[in-house]
Amino acid sequence: MNAGHPIPVLLLTGFLGSGKTTLLNALLRSPDLVDTAVLVNEFGTVGLDHLLVERLDEHTVLLDAGCLCCTIRDDLAQTLRALLARRASGKIPAFRRVIIETTGLADPAPILHTLILDPVGGAAYRLDGVVTTVDAIHGLGQLARQPESAKQAAVADLIVITKTDLADSAGLAQLEEALACLNPGAPRLPSANGSLAASAVLGLGLYDPERRSADVRGWLRAEALSERRAHRHDPNRHDAAIHSFCLEFAAPIDWFELADALEMLTSVAGDGLLRVKGVIDVAGEDLPRVIHAVQHIVYPWAQMASWPRQWDRRSRIVFIVRELERDYVESAFRHFVAVPLVRDQAPLA
């Protein structure tokens, strides 16, 4: 069942009023998103958001038992399985991808866990990426005051800044800076009235089996920005509890040592691990492996077809964390992994 070609799932999240449904409507008009199943979730006893999605047909399913990230996590898994059954029986047309639009109050991490932990869904579906909408007018205040908003931005693969036609340049610059601090690796694209090329939201995940490639540009940006932040303190930074850093290793890593380090971190400090992404030079292997973790869950690793261009054979792991110190993470790797971190190497004579 889809074992060779799991169905890509795009998670669309963002705080209340940030323009998720407007963006979704615009995206669904694109030929690139034909044959897309849409799951719409909202918070409350009576569903309304599904009525605002223009493409309301047998592909659109409302999850209306509460917040998708908590009370109806089981329903999400059941719905994804039901979609497969309905497709197999011919009750609904075949679909090539799924978009899940969450409530504005959703914590996206448990949703990601559900997609990975469900034994049926884990084999049939794969996470294609997380898109987060941020309001250009109210986003700065929401990032500062609403933990959900900050977390939604922190775990995104792509951030869409909405309502840019209504914002002034100074406010947009402040918002851009705040988002760069929360998630330096995620591209940020402007949007007015939902305008955005559908191609921008496709294939955002760390590893795309169709393209056999890894998105490493974001990691390089994260690394550069984390180094810059290490040398200066930004008093205007919002939600300082969330930050990112990159660990580099000086030589190929023993896979089982790395697995032990990740298992310890996710089990002991998983609440603070918002997102973990990495390309690993595994000892004894010619091709790199890709790792990806969210909080307490380590995703199945994937083998890349080649090393990314302009990338030396060096393991790099980017962490986006909340209230978790870099020194603590580094100590775990020093304990389990024999290969030294690059910053631990003695300078050349």
N, C-alpha and C positions, 0 to 999 in steps of 0.2 A: 504494500500500500504506500505508493509515493516514496518508497525507500530510496530509489535512485535520484529522484527529483522532488525533494520536499517543497511544499508550497510556501512562498515567502509571505511573511506577516509584517506589516508596517504598523507601528504603534504611534498614533497621533495624540499628543497630550498638550497641556497648557492650562494656565490658570483660568478661572471663571471670566468670561467676557473677552478672552484674548483672540477670538476669531477662528477657532478650530473649525466650526461648521461652515463658515464662509469659505475658508481655505479648502475644506473637503469638497464642497459643492463645485468650486472652480476646478479642482483636480479631476473630479469624476467626469467632467466634460471632455477631457483629453482622450484621444484614441489610444494613448499609451496605457491607460488604465481601464480599457475595455476588459470585461470578464473579471471584475473585481468584486468579491464579497465584502460587504461593509457591516461591521458590528458597531452599533451605536449604544453607548451607555450614558446614563445621566443619574444624578443624585436626586432622589425624591420618590414619592409614592406614585406619581402620575408622570408617564413619559411624554416629553414634548420635543426633545431634540430630534427624534427620528422624523417628526413631521416637518422639520426645517431642512432635512436632507432631501434635495429635489429628486434624487434617484431612489425613490422609495418603491422597491419591488421585492421579488422573492429573494434577492440577494441581501436585503437589508434586514438585520435582526436587531431588535431592541432588547437590551439586557436591563430590565427595570426593577430588579429586586433590591437595589441599593448600590453602593459604591463598588465599582468594578475591582478596586484594589483590595477590598477586604471581604465584605459580607457575601459577595457572589463570585468569589474566585472559583469555587467548584462549578458554578453555572457556566463560567467562561470555558473551562475545559470540556464540559458536556456539550456546549454549543458548538465548539470547534469539531468535536467528534460527530455531532449531529449533522453538521454541514457536509462532512465526508459521506455519511450514510445517505443523506438526501441526494447528493450528487451521484453516488454510485447507483441509486435506485431510479434515477432519472426524474426525480421530483423537482429538482432545480437544475438549471443548465450548468455545464462545467465552468469552473472559475480557475483563474491562474494565480491569483494572489488574494490576500485578505488585508483589509484596513480596519483596525480597532480604534475608534474614537472614544477616549475616556472622558469621564466627568472632570470638570475643572478642579475638583478637590482630590483627585487621585494621586496616590503615591505610586509611581510607575514600577518601582522595584518588585513588589509582590506579583505584578502582572507578568513581568519577565520571568520570575520564578515559575509561575504557572505554566507558561509556554514551554519551559525546559523540563519541569518535573513530571508533567503528565505523560505517562508511558506511550499512549496512543498519539497524542498531539506532538510529542517530542520526535517521533519518527516521521510523522506526516507533514509537519510544519517546521519552518526555520525563521528565526527573527531576521528581518531584512533591514531593520533600523528603527530608531526612535526620532520622531520629529516633534519638536516642542515649539509652540507659538508663544510669543511674548508681545504684549501690548506696548506699542511705542509711547503711548500717553501715560499709562498707569504702571507699566512694567517695573520701573525703577523702585517705586514705593512697594510694590508687591514682592519684589525680590528681598527687600529689606525687612518686611513685616510678616510675610507669609512663608513658613517653612516649605509648604507644598510647592510653591512657585519656584523657590530656589532649587529644590531637589529635581523638579521637572527639567529645569534648565541644565542642571549639573550632569544628568545622565543622557542628554540628547546627543545623537549623532549629527543632527542638523537643527539649528535654531532659526525660525522664521520670525522676523520682527514685523509685526502687522501694524496697520494704520499709519504707515510712515508718511502718508500724504497729509496727516493731521498734526504731525509733530514738528517742533522746531529743531534746527541743527544742533543747538547746544544740548537740548534734552536727549537727542539721539546719540550724541557723542558720549554723554554720561552713561546712558544705558549700554552702549557698546563696551565701554570700559568695565562696567560691572559684570557683564556677561563673559567678557574675556577672562576675568578673574575666576568666575565660577567654573567655566568650562573652556579653557583656552584652545582645546583641540577641535571644537565643533565649528564648522563654517557657520556664518551668520548671513542670512539673505533677507533683503527688504521685501515687503509685500504691501500693496494697497488694494483693498477690495478683493482679496483672495488671489491676486495675480501672482502666479508662480509656475514656471515650467514643470510639467509632471516629471520630466527626466531628472529634476533636481532631487526628488525624494525616492528614487529607485536605486537599489543596490547600495544602501548606506552602511550596511553591516560591516563588521570587522573582516569577515571573510565571505566572499560571494562565489559559490561553486560554479556559477555560470561564467563568470569572467576570470576565475582563477587568479585573483589579484587581491592585494591588501591595501587599505587606505592608510598610508603611512605619513602623509603630509601633516595630518592633524597631530600626530605624535611628535613630529619635529617642532611644530609650533608650541605644543605643550611644554616640551623640554626647554625651548628657548625662553618662553615666558616664565616658567618656574625658576630658571636661573636668574632672570632679571629681578623677579620678586624677592629672591634671596638676598639681594643687595640693596633693597629699598623697602621702606614701609609705606604703605598707602593708607592714610587715615580715612579716606573716603570709600574704601573697599566695603562692599555689602556682603553680609553673611560671611564673616571672616572664618567661621567654623569650617567652611567648605574650601578646599584648595586642592591643587594637583601637583604632582611631581613625577619625574621619570627616573627609573633605576636602569643603569647600564652595567653589563658584566664584561669582564676583560677577556674571557675565553669561553669555549663551548661548555654548556651546563649539562650535568647528569640529569636526565628527565625525572628520575624517581626522587632525587633531592629537591628539585623544583616542586614536584607534586606535594611532597611533605611540607614545604614552606607554605604553599598556597592552602593546603588543608588546615594547617594550624591557624593561619590568618583568618580564613573564612569562618572557622568554627569559633575562634576566640574573639575576633574583632570584626565579624561580618557586618554588624549594624553600621559601622563606619565606612565600609567599602562600597561606595556608590557605583563605581565602575572600575574595572581592571581590564586593560587591553595590552597585548604584547606580542612581539615577534621573537621567537626563541631559536637560537643556534644550539641544537641538541647535539651533545657529544656522540660521535659515531655516525651522524647523519649528514648528508649533503644538502638537503633541503630544509628550510625553516618550518617550525610549527607555529601556529597561531593559537594564543590562549585568550580567553574572555571570561570574566567573572562578574557577578553582581551580588553584593552582600554575602549571604551564606552559601551561594551556589557557584560552583565552577562549571562552566559550559564544556561540552565535549571539545577537545582540541581538533584542529584541522591542519592538514599538510598543504603547504603552498607549492605551486608548480615550479617556482623559481624565486630567487631573492629579488626584492624590489630594486628597480634601477636607482642608482645614486644612493645606495644603502650598503654600508660596509657590513661584513659578517659579524655583527655584534648584537647580542640579545638586548632588547630594550622593553621595559614594561612601564606603562603609564598608569598611574593611580589617580583617581578622583575620589577624594575622601572627605568625610565630615567628622570633625572632632577626633582626628586620628593623626598622631605625629609621624613625620617621616622617619625619625630616629627609631621609632617602635617597629615600623615596617622593615627598615633596613636590618635591625637586629635579628628579626626572624630569618631573613635570608642569610645573614652571616652565620646563624646557628645551624641551618640545614644545608646550605649550598657551599661547597668547598671553593668554588670559583669566586675570587674577590670582586667586589663592586669596583667600577672604574675609579671612583673617588677615593678608594682605599689603596690604590696602587701607589707604590713609592715613585717619586719623580725620577726621571732618567738622569744619570750622572752627566 
